[in-house]
């Protein structure tokens, strides 16, 4: 019984390895240590929770049809739920240090 307990956290971590928060295509809205919201530059969609979102291209499992999926935990079993509607990307404000004047 203790052996199963030891394997469970590793299995959960293994499943969550390819979430949007670890993806190179994810552009964080606010650059923090652990970004949660931002744009996916690959699928051109808004990600509201990068820790529990993945796409069909980055997932360890084969997901069809292509698109963005939410990870949902049902009684200690993770499942993938595909988005119904595509969310439009959002624009970010870019801070500039200063512009040289003529």
N, C-alpha and C positions, 0 to 999 in steps of 0.2 A: 504494500500500500504506500509506503514511503517513496518507493521508486517512481510510482506514477505521479506523486506530488512534485518530485524533483523535475520530471519531464514536462509538466504542464506549463510552467512559466517560459521555458525555452521554446515550446511549441507556439505559445501566444506571441512571443517576441518575433519568432520566425515568420508568423503570419503578417504581423504589422510592419515588417521591414520595408515593404514597398509602398508605403502610404505617400500621399502628396507632400507631406512635410519633409520627406527625404529625397524628393524628386528634383532633378535639375531644371525641369520645365516650369516649376512652381515659382512664381514671383510674388513675394510677400508684400502685403499692403503696408504693414509697419515692420521695418526690419528689427526684429527682436531676437532674443535667444531661441525662442520656440514659436515660430510663426504659425498662426491659425487660419488667417484669411488672406486671400490673394487670387491672382489670375493663373490659369494654366495656359502657357504659351503654345503648347502642343494642340490642345483641343479647343482653345479660344473660349474657355468657360470660366466663370467665377467659382471659386472654391470657398465655402463658408467654414469648413472645419477640416483642415489639412491632416489632422491626426487620424481621422476616421473616414478618409476618402482615398480612392485609388482609381486608376483607369484600366481599361482592358489591355493596354500596351505594357503597363508596368507591373501588373499583378502577377503573382507566382502561379495562379491558376489560369486556365484558359477561359476567358469570359467573352461570350457572344450574346448580343451584338456589341460592336465597338462603342465605347463611350465612357462616361464617368460613373463610378459606382460608390455607394456608401457602404461601409462596414458596419453591420448590425450584430450585436451579441444577443443570442437567444439561448438562455439556459446553458451558458458556458460553451456555446458552439457559435463560431463566427460564420455569417452568411453575407453575400453580396446582394445589394438592392440597387438596380439601375435607376438613374434619374428619369423621370417622366418627361420633363421639359428641359431644354437647353437653357442655361443661365448665361446671359450676356456678360462679357468681361466688363470690368469697371475701370475708369481712368483714374490715375494717381496724379497728385500734384507733385511736381519736381521742384525741389528747393535749389536755388542758385546762389552762389556766394556773392556775385556781383558782376555787372557787365561794364566793360570798358567804355567810357564815353569819349566821343570825338570832340 
